[in-house]
């Protein structure tokens, strides 16, 4: 199968699933802000459900598909040795680490073991935004080696 024939479809799919992954990474820490400050048990229960569903049904599938389609795009375009792409991959690895950190936080909230404040979650809420901006600049500008 020649994936190069499907380059534009792979690229469109990558952009779509990356967008849904980023939406989740922007929203989940915001839910953590509310959860860390929540008082009532009913509110905490609702937030636990929202966090779990966001992670399991939107973020995790989008995360996996972003990586799969991204790897296929690198294979098809043969740009693996370009500096901008290597920096982008490093930033995406950092984003992936943030995703996994958020998954751990969902687990901690689910068993009532969160130790972080809403102020902490407000601060880390900026991490995916900063990484996203850097990644987009690299992809659009493609600075040369």
CNS distance restraints for C-alpha pairs under 8 A (distance, minus, plus):
assign (resid   2 and name CA) (resid   6 and name CA) 7.66 0.50 0.50
assign (resid   3 and name CA) (resid   7 and name CA) 6.51 0.50 0.50
assign (resid   3 and name CA) (resid  72 and name CA) 7.58 0.50 0.50
assign (resid   3 and name CA) (resid  76 and name CA) 6.29 0.50 0.50
assign (resid   4 and name CA) (resid  76 and name CA) 5.23 0.50 0.50
assign (resid   4 and name CA) (resid  77 and name CA) 7.61 0.50 0.50
assign (resid   6 and name CA) (resid  10 and name CA) 6.06 0.50 0.50
assign (resid   7 and name CA) (resid  11 and name CA) 6.06 0.50 0.50
assign (resid   7 and name CA) (resid  73 and name CA) 7.05 0.50 0.50
assign (resid   7 and name CA) (resid  76 and name CA) 7.05 0.50 0.50
assign (resid   8 and name CA) (resid  12 and name CA) 6.02 0.50 0.50
assign (resid   9 and name CA) (resid  13 and name CA) 6.01 0.50 0.50
assign (resid  10 and name CA) (resid  14 and name CA) 6.00 0.50 0.50
assign (resid  10 and name CA) (resid  69 and name CA) 6.14 0.50 0.50
assign (resid  10 and name CA) (resid  72 and name CA) 7.59 0.50 0.50
assign (resid  10 and name CA) (resid  73 and name CA) 6.72 0.50 0.50
assign (resid  11 and name CA) (resid  15 and name CA) 6.22 0.50 0.50
assign (resid  11 and name CA) (resid  69 and name CA) 7.56 0.50 0.50
assign (resid  11 and name CA) (resid  73 and name CA) 6.95 0.50 0.50
assign (resid  12 and name CA) (resid  16 and name CA) 6.18 0.50 0.50
assign (resid  13 and name CA) (resid  17 and name CA) 6.17 0.50 0.50
assign (resid  13 and name CA) (resid  69 and name CA) 7.20 0.50 0.50
assign (resid  14 and name CA) (resid  18 and name CA) 5.85 0.50 0.50
assign (resid  14 and name CA) (resid  65 and name CA) 7.41 0.50 0.50
assign (resid  14 and name CA) (resid  66 and name CA) 5.53 0.50 0.50
assign (resid  14 and name CA) (resid  69 and name CA) 5.47 0.50 0.50
assign (resid  14 and name CA) (resid  70 and name CA) 6.37 0.50 0.50
assign (resid  15 and name CA) (resid  19 and name CA) 6.02 0.50 0.50
assign (resid  15 and name CA) (resid  66 and name CA) 7.97 0.50 0.50
assign (resid  16 and name CA) (resid  20 and name CA) 6.49 0.50 0.50
assign (resid  17 and name CA) (resid  21 and name CA) 6.06 0.50 0.50
assign (resid  17 and name CA) (resid  62 and name CA) 4.99 0.50 0.50
assign (resid  17 and name CA) (resid  63 and name CA) 7.49 0.50 0.50
assign (resid  17 and name CA) (resid  65 and name CA) 6.49 0.50 0.50
assign (resid  17 and name CA) (resid  66 and name CA) 5.66 0.50 0.50
assign (resid  18 and name CA) (resid  22 and name CA) 6.05 0.50 0.50
assign (resid  18 and name CA) (resid  62 and name CA) 6.54 0.50 0.50
assign (resid  18 and name CA) (resid  63 and name CA) 7.28 0.50 0.50
assign (resid  18 and name CA) (resid  66 and name CA) 5.43 0.50 0.50
assign (resid  19 and name CA) (resid  23 and name CA) 6.12 0.50 0.50
assign (resid  20 and name CA) (resid  24 and name CA) 6.35 0.50 0.50
assign (resid  20 and name CA) (resid  58 and name CA) 7.07 0.50 0.50
assign (resid  20 and name CA) (resid  59 and name CA) 7.12 0.50 0.50
assign (resid  20 and name CA) (resid  62 and name CA) 6.27 0.50 0.50
assign (resid  21 and name CA) (resid  25 and name CA) 6.30 0.50 0.50
assign (resid  21 and name CA) (resid  58 and name CA) 7.07 0.50 0.50
assign (resid  21 and name CA) (resid  59 and name CA) 5.09 0.50 0.50
assign (resid  21 and name CA) (resid  60 and name CA) 7.76 0.50 0.50
assign (resid  21 and name CA) (resid  62 and name CA) 5.02 0.50 0.50
assign (resid  21 and name CA) (resid  63 and name CA) 5.76 0.50 0.50
assign (resid  21 and name CA) (resid  66 and name CA) 7.83 0.50 0.50
assign (resid  22 and name CA) (resid  26 and name CA) 6.05 0.50 0.50
assign (resid  22 and name CA) (resid 128 and name CA) 7.52 0.50 0.50
assign (resid  22 and name CA) (resid 132 and name CA) 7.89 0.50 0.50
assign (resid  23 and name CA) (resid  27 and name CA) 6.13 0.50 0.50
assign (resid  24 and name CA) (resid  28 and name CA) 5.78 0.50 0.50
assign (resid  24 and name CA) (resid  54 and name CA) 6.73 0.50 0.50
assign (resid  24 and name CA) (resid  55 and name CA) 7.42 0.50 0.50
assign (resid  24 and name CA) (resid  58 and name CA) 7.02 0.50 0.50
assign (resid  24 and name CA) (resid  59 and name CA) 5.59 0.50 0.50
assign (resid  25 and name CA) (resid  29 and name CA) 6.97 0.50 0.50
assign (resid  25 and name CA) (resid  59 and name CA) 7.49 0.50 0.50
assign (resid  25 and name CA) (resid  99 and name CA) 6.91 0.50 0.50
assign (resid  25 and name CA) (resid 128 and name CA) 6.48 0.50 0.50
assign (resid  26 and name CA) (resid  30 and name CA) 7.11 0.50 0.50
assign (resid  26 and name CA) (resid 125 and name CA) 6.72 0.50 0.50
assign (resid  26 and name CA) (resid 128 and name CA) 6.65 0.50 0.50
assign (resid  26 and name CA) (resid 129 and name CA) 7.25 0.50 0.50
assign (resid  27 and name CA) (resid  31 and name CA) 6.42 0.50 0.50
assign (resid  28 and name CA) (resid  32 and name CA) 6.38 0.50 0.50
assign (resid  28 and name CA) (resid  51 and name CA) 6.49 0.50 0.50
assign (resid  28 and name CA) (resid  54 and name CA) 7.42 0.50 0.50
assign (resid  28 and name CA) (resid  55 and name CA) 7.94 0.50 0.50
assign (resid  28 and name CA) (resid 102 and name CA) 7.47 0.50 0.50
assign (resid  29 and name CA) (resid  33 and name CA) 6.37 0.50 0.50
assign (resid  29 and name CA) (resid 102 and name CA) 7.36 0.50 0.50
assign (resid  29 and name CA) (resid 121 and name CA) 5.99 0.50 0.50
assign (resid  29 and name CA) (resid 122 and name CA) 7.37 0.50 0.50
assign (resid  29 and name CA) (resid 124 and name CA) 7.32 0.50 0.50
assign (resid  29 and name CA) (resid 125 and name CA) 5.37 0.50 0.50
assign (resid  30 and name CA) (resid  34 and name CA) 6.63 0.50 0.50
assign (resid  30 and name CA) (resid 121 and name CA) 7.19 0.50 0.50
assign (resid  30 and name CA) (resid 122 and name CA) 7.06 0.50 0.50
assign (resid  30 and name CA) (resid 125 and name CA) 6.69 0.50 0.50
assign (resid  31 and name CA) (resid  35 and name CA) 6.02 0.50 0.50
assign (resid  31 and name CA) (resid  47 and name CA) 6.94 0.50 0.50
assign (resid  31 and name CA) (resid  51 and name CA) 6.97 0.50 0.50
assign (resid  32 and name CA) (resid  36 and name CA) 5.86 0.50 0.50
assign (resid  32 and name CA) (resid 118 and name CA) 7.09 0.50 0.50
assign (resid  32 and name CA) (resid 121 and name CA) 6.29 0.50 0.50
assign (resid  33 and name CA) (resid  37 and name CA) 6.54 0.50 0.50
assign (resid  33 and name CA) (resid 117 and name CA) 7.58 0.50 0.50
assign (resid  33 and name CA) (resid 118 and name CA) 4.41 0.50 0.50
assign (resid  33 and name CA) (resid 119 and name CA) 7.28 0.50 0.50
assign (resid  33 and name CA) (resid 121 and name CA) 5.37 0.50 0.50
assign (resid  33 and name CA) (resid 122 and name CA) 6.23 0.50 0.50
assign (resid  34 and name CA) (resid  38 and name CA) 5.93 0.50 0.50
assign (resid  34 and name CA) (resid 118 and name CA) 6.99 0.50 0.50
assign (resid  35 and name CA) (resid  43 and name CA) 7.99 0.50 0.50
assign (resid  35 and name CA) (resid  44 and name CA) 6.21 0.50 0.50
assign (resid  35 and name CA) (resid  47 and name CA) 6.26 0.50 0.50
assign (resid  35 and name CA) (resid 118 and name CA) 7.81 0.50 0.50
assign (resid  36 and name CA) (resid 114 and name CA) 7.57 0.50 0.50
assign (resid  36 and name CA) (resid 116 and name CA) 7.09 0.50 0.50
assign (resid  36 and name CA) (resid 117 and name CA) 5.80 0.50 0.50
assign (resid  36 and name CA) (resid 118 and name CA) 5.17 0.50 0.50
assign (resid  37 and name CA) (resid 117 and name CA) 7.47 0.50 0.50
assign (resid  37 and name CA) (resid 118 and name CA) 6.01 0.50 0.50
assign (resid  38 and name CA) (resid  43 and name CA) 6.54 0.50 0.50
assign (resid  38 and name CA) (resid  44 and name CA) 6.20 0.50 0.50
assign (resid  39 and name CA) (resid  43 and name CA) 7.28 0.50 0.50
assign (resid  39 and name CA) (resid  44 and name CA) 7.46 0.50 0.50
assign (resid  40 and name CA) (resid  44 and name CA) 6.37 0.50 0.50
assign (resid  41 and name CA) (resid  45 and name CA) 6.07 0.50 0.50
assign (resid  42 and name CA) (resid  46 and name CA) 6.22 0.50 0.50
assign (resid  43 and name CA) (resid  47 and name CA) 6.20 0.50 0.50
assign (resid  44 and name CA) (resid  48 and name CA) 6.11 0.50 0.50
assign (resid  45 and name CA) (resid  49 and name CA) 6.38 0.50 0.50
assign (resid  46 and name CA) (resid  50 and name CA) 6.23 0.50 0.50
assign (resid  47 and name CA) (resid  51 and name CA) 5.98 0.50 0.50
assign (resid  48 and name CA) (resid  52 and name CA) 6.09 0.50 0.50
assign (resid  48 and name CA) (resid 106 and name CA) 7.42 0.50 0.50
assign (resid  48 and name CA) (resid 109 and name CA) 6.81 0.50 0.50
assign (resid  48 and name CA) (resid 110 and name CA) 5.87 0.50 0.50
assign (resid  49 and name CA) (resid  53 and name CA) 6.08 0.50 0.50
assign (resid  50 and name CA) (resid  54 and name CA) 6.01 0.50 0.50
assign (resid  51 and name CA) (resid  55 and name CA) 6.16 0.50 0.50
assign (resid  51 and name CA) (resid 106 and name CA) 6.32 0.50 0.50
assign (resid  52 and name CA) (resid  56 and name CA) 6.01 0.50 0.50
assign (resid  52 and name CA) (resid 106 and name CA) 6.52 0.50 0.50
assign (resid  53 and name CA) (resid  57 and name CA) 5.53 0.50 0.50
assign (resid  53 and name CA) (resid  58 and name CA) 7.39 0.50 0.50
assign (resid  54 and name CA) (resid  58 and name CA) 5.31 0.50 0.50
assign (resid  54 and name CA) (resid  59 and name CA) 6.17 0.50 0.50
assign (resid  55 and name CA) (resid  59 and name CA) 4.76 0.50 0.50
assign (resid  55 and name CA) (resid  60 and name CA) 5.81 0.50 0.50
assign (resid  55 and name CA) (resid 103 and name CA) 6.94 0.50 0.50
assign (resid  56 and name CA) (resid  60 and name CA) 5.51 0.50 0.50
assign (resid  56 and name CA) (resid  61 and name CA) 7.39 0.50 0.50
assign (resid  57 and name CA) (resid  61 and name CA) 6.60 0.50 0.50
assign (resid  58 and name CA) (resid  62 and name CA) 6.08 0.50 0.50
assign (resid  59 and name CA) (resid  63 and name CA) 5.84 0.50 0.50
assign (resid  60 and name CA) (resid  64 and name CA) 6.23 0.50 0.50
assign (resid  61 and name CA) (resid  65 and name CA) 6.11 0.50 0.50
assign (resid  62 and name CA) (resid  66 and name CA) 5.85 0.50 0.50
assign (resid  63 and name CA) (resid  67 and name CA) 6.45 0.50 0.50
assign (resid  63 and name CA) (resid  96 and name CA) 7.81 0.50 0.50
assign (resid  64 and name CA) (resid  68 and name CA) 6.24 0.50 0.50
assign (resid  65 and name CA) (resid  69 and name CA) 5.90 0.50 0.50
assign (resid  66 and name CA) (resid  70 and name CA) 5.84 0.50 0.50
assign (resid  67 and name CA) (resid  71 and name CA) 6.05 0.50 0.50
assign (resid  68 and name CA) (resid  72 and name CA) 6.31 0.50 0.50
assign (resid  69 and name CA) (resid  73 and name CA) 6.11 0.50 0.50
assign (resid  70 and name CA) (resid  74 and name CA) 6.32 0.50 0.50
assign (resid  71 and name CA) (resid  75 and name CA) 6.23 0.50 0.50
assign (resid  72 and name CA) (resid  76 and name CA) 6.07 0.50 0.50
assign (resid  73 and name CA) (resid  77 and name CA) 5.97 0.50 0.50
assign (resid  74 and name CA) (resid  78 and name CA) 5.62 0.50 0.50
assign (resid  74 and name CA) (resid  79 and name CA) 5.96 0.50 0.50
assign (resid  74 and name CA) (resid  80 and name CA) 5.96 0.50 0.50
assign (resid  75 and name CA) (resid  79 and name CA) 7.76 0.50 0.50
assign (resid  75 and name CA) (resid  80 and name CA) 7.64 0.50 0.50
assign (resid  79 and name CA) (resid  85 and name CA) 7.32 0.50 0.50
assign (resid  80 and name CA) (resid  85 and name CA) 6.63 0.50 0.50
assign (resid  80 and name CA) (resid  86 and name CA) 7.20 0.50 0.50
assign (resid  81 and name CA) (resid  85 and name CA) 7.49 0.50 0.50
assign (resid  81 and name CA) (resid  86 and name CA) 7.22 0.50 0.50
assign (resid  82 and name CA) (resid  86 and name CA) 6.49 0.50 0.50
assign (resid  82 and name CA) (resid 144 and name CA) 7.52 0.50 0.50
assign (resid  82 and name CA) (resid 145 and name CA) 6.64 0.50 0.50
assign (resid  83 and name CA) (resid  87 and name CA) 6.25 0.50 0.50
assign (resid  83 and name CA) (resid 143 and name CA) 7.69 0.50 0.50
assign (resid  83 and name CA) (resid 144 and name CA) 6.91 0.50 0.50
assign (resid  83 and name CA) (resid 145 and name CA) 5.44 0.50 0.50
assign (resid  84 and name CA) (resid  88 and name CA) 6.11 0.50 0.50
assign (resid  84 and name CA) (resid 138 and name CA) 5.91 0.50 0.50
assign (resid  84 and name CA) (resid 139 and name CA) 7.46 0.50 0.50
assign (resid  84 and name CA) (resid 142 and name CA) 5.62 0.50 0.50
assign (resid  84 and name CA) (resid 143 and name CA) 5.88 0.50 0.50
assign (resid  84 and name CA) (resid 144 and name CA) 7.00 0.50 0.50
assign (resid  84 and name CA) (resid 145 and name CA) 7.49 0.50 0.50
assign (resid  85 and name CA) (resid  89 and name CA) 6.07 0.50 0.50
assign (resid  85 and name CA) (resid 138 and name CA) 7.58 0.50 0.50
assign (resid  85 and name CA) (resid 139 and name CA) 7.64 0.50 0.50
assign (resid  85 and name CA) (resid 142 and name CA) 7.84 0.50 0.50
assign (resid  86 and name CA) (resid  90 and name CA) 6.30 0.50 0.50
assign (resid  87 and name CA) (resid  91 and name CA) 6.31 0.50 0.50
assign (resid  87 and name CA) (resid 138 and name CA) 8.00 0.50 0.50
assign (resid  88 and name CA) (resid  92 and name CA) 6.09 0.50 0.50
assign (resid  88 and name CA) (resid 135 and name CA) 5.65 0.50 0.50
assign (resid  88 and name CA) (resid 138 and name CA) 6.62 0.50 0.50
assign (resid  88 and name CA) (resid 139 and name CA) 7.63 0.50 0.50
assign (resid  89 and name CA) (resid  93 and name CA) 6.07 0.50 0.50
assign (resid  90 and name CA) (resid  94 and name CA) 6.39 0.50 0.50
assign (resid  91 and name CA) (resid  95 and name CA) 6.19 0.50 0.50
assign (resid  91 and name CA) (resid 131 and name CA) 6.39 0.50 0.50
assign (resid  91 and name CA) (resid 134 and name CA) 7.96 0.50 0.50
assign (resid  91 and name CA) (resid 135 and name CA) 6.82 0.50 0.50
assign (resid  92 and name CA) (resid  96 and name CA) 6.00 0.50 0.50
assign (resid  92 and name CA) (resid 131 and name CA) 7.85 0.50 0.50
assign (resid  92 and name CA) (resid 135 and name CA) 7.72 0.50 0.50
assign (resid  93 and name CA) (resid  97 and name CA) 6.19 0.50 0.50
assign (resid  94 and name CA) (resid  98 and name CA) 6.29 0.50 0.50
assign (resid  95 and name CA) (resid  99 and name CA) 6.21 0.50 0.50
assign (resid  95 and name CA) (resid 128 and name CA) 6.52 0.50 0.50
assign (resid  95 and name CA) (resid 131 and name CA) 6.86 0.50 0.50
assign (resid  96 and name CA) (resid 100 and name CA) 6.29 0.50 0.50
assign (resid  97 and name CA) (resid 101 and name CA) 6.16 0.50 0.50
assign (resid  98 and name CA) (resid 102 and name CA) 6.16 0.50 0.50
assign (resid  98 and name CA) (resid 127 and name CA) 7.97 0.50 0.50
assign (resid  98 and name CA) (resid 128 and name CA) 7.63 0.50 0.50
assign (resid  99 and name CA) (resid 103 and name CA) 6.26 0.50 0.50
assign (resid 100 and name CA) (resid 104 and name CA) 6.25 0.50 0.50
assign (resid 101 and name CA) (resid 105 and name CA) 6.32 0.50 0.50
assign (resid 102 and name CA) (resid 106 and name CA) 6.26 0.50 0.50
assign (resid 103 and name CA) (resid 107 and name CA) 6.47 0.50 0.50
assign (resid 104 and name CA) (resid 108 and name CA) 6.28 0.50 0.50
assign (resid 105 and name CA) (resid 109 and name CA) 6.04 0.50 0.50
assign (resid 105 and name CA) (resid 114 and name CA) 7.12 0.50 0.50
assign (resid 106 and name CA) (resid 110 and name CA) 6.06 0.50 0.50
assign (resid 107 and name CA) (resid 111 and name CA) 6.57 0.50 0.50
assign (resid 108 and name CA) (resid 112 and name CA) 6.10 0.50 0.50
assign (resid 108 and name CA) (resid 113 and name CA) 4.86 0.50 0.50
assign (resid 108 and name CA) (resid 114 and name CA) 5.28 0.50 0.50
assign (resid 109 and name CA) (resid 113 and name CA) 5.77 0.50 0.50
assign (resid 109 and name CA) (resid 114 and name CA) 5.29 0.50 0.50
assign (resid 116 and name CA) (resid 120 and name CA) 6.21 0.50 0.50
assign (resid 116 and name CA) (resid 121 and name CA) 7.34 0.50 0.50
assign (resid 117 and name CA) (resid 121 and name CA) 6.61 0.50 0.50
assign (resid 118 and name CA) (resid 122 and name CA) 6.15 0.50 0.50
assign (resid 119 and name CA) (resid 123 and name CA) 6.34 0.50 0.50
assign (resid 120 and name CA) (resid 124 and name CA) 6.38 0.50 0.50
assign (resid 121 and name CA) (resid 125 and name CA) 5.90 0.50 0.50
assign (resid 122 and name CA) (resid 126 and name CA) 7.40 0.50 0.50
assign (resid 123 and name CA) (resid 127 and name CA) 7.86 0.50 0.50
assign (resid 125 and name CA) (resid 129 and name CA) 7.62 0.50 0.50
assign (resid 126 and name CA) (resid 130 and name CA) 6.27 0.50 0.50
assign (resid 127 and name CA) (resid 131 and name CA) 6.29 0.50 0.50
assign (resid 128 and name CA) (resid 132 and name CA) 5.80 0.50 0.50
assign (resid 129 and name CA) (resid 133 and name CA) 6.20 0.50 0.50
assign (resid 130 and name CA) (resid 134 and name CA) 6.36 0.50 0.50
assign (resid 131 and name CA) (resid 135 and name CA) 6.11 0.50 0.50
assign (resid 132 and name CA) (resid 136 and name CA) 6.13 0.50 0.50
assign (resid 133 and name CA) (resid 137 and name CA) 6.25 0.50 0.50
assign (resid 134 and name CA) (resid 138 and name CA) 6.30 0.50 0.50
assign (resid 135 and name CA) (resid 139 and name CA) 6.21 0.50 0.50
assign (resid 136 and name CA) (resid 140 and name CA) 6.05 0.50 0.50
assign (resid 137 and name CA) (resid 141 and name CA) 5.74 0.50 0.50
assign (resid 137 and name CA) (resid 142 and name CA) 7.67 0.50 0.50
assign (resid 138 and name CA) (resid 142 and name CA) 5.14 0.50 0.50
assign (resid 138 and name CA) (resid 143 and name CA) 6.81 0.50 0.50
